[in-house]
């Protein structure tokens, strides 16, 4: 038996979220079935984050304990050969026995993708949130600046998984603007349920001029969900990477 971590990418529009659930295709189920087909061994695959239906990942991390003679690279190829479309294992490596994809994580980075064309995009609509309204990104930047640091984000979290505290630390927050699109990138030590999507929805309303630039500051102060904006659609959200204290996925070969 050895502990293996996986770097996984997937198109969330093709799955009903990460977590296995009866009667619905999930990323976790797809990986567990592919591991069984590739090795003949059953293994529980644990993800760093339980992404919702429609949420995508470029750098989800998963871990599993597995009894197999396949080395890491052969395991990666074997699992990929049995995976359904829309998900791929980009990397696999044996790691310390006490590593756990979820509980060892110290941070995550997400990107929210918004397309700002006049008409609906002809393709790629499942990977971005389309806004036909022009958005003032400079205004959004100013509104978002108050979110960096340690705060009580109760106003930005929807009812979901249990949590002992609503205090989180945002380490980095920036906008990457391109013609007719932009990415809102945020990294923190953890996020409440739907927190990134609610921040994105609030900032989009700021960019439209629907609410004031002080909306984020007001919501942080009041801790009232009514003071934050709507929860933005899942299609624009991408889990970019997961951070750990020890370096993961040392590049000995090109990734997929």
Secondary structure as GFF3:
##gff-version 3
##sequence-region A 1 256
A	DSSP	beta_strand	2	10	.	.	.	ID=ss1
A	DSSP	three_ten_helix	12	14	.	.	.	ID=ss2
A	DSSP	alpha_helix	27	39	.	.	.	ID=ss3
A	DSSP	beta_strand	46	47	.	.	.	ID=ss4
A	DSSP	beta_strand	56	66	.	.	.	ID=ss5
A	DSSP	alpha_helix	72	82	.	.	.	ID=ss6
A	DSSP	beta_strand	87	95	.	.	.	ID=ss7
A	DSSP	beta_strand	105	115	.	.	.	ID=ss8
A	DSSP	three_ten_helix	125	127	.	.	.	ID=ss9
A	DSSP	beta_strand	129	130	.	.	.	ID=ss10
A	DSSP	alpha_helix	137	144	.	.	.	ID=ss11
A	DSSP	three_ten_helix	145	147	.	.	.	ID=ss12
A	DSSP	beta_strand	149	152	.	.	.	ID=ss13
A	DSSP	three_ten_helix	154	156	.	.	.	ID=ss14
A	DSSP	beta_strand	167	178	.	.	.	ID=ss15
A	DSSP	beta_strand	181	188	.	.	.	ID=ss16
A	DSSP	alpha_helix	195	208	.	.	.	ID=ss17
A	DSSP	alpha_helix	215	222	.	.	.	ID=ss18
A	DSSP	three_ten_helix	225	227	.	.	.	ID=ss19
A	DSSP	three_ten_helix	234	236	.	.	.	ID=ss20
A	DSSP	beta_strand	237	244	.	.	.	ID=ss21
###
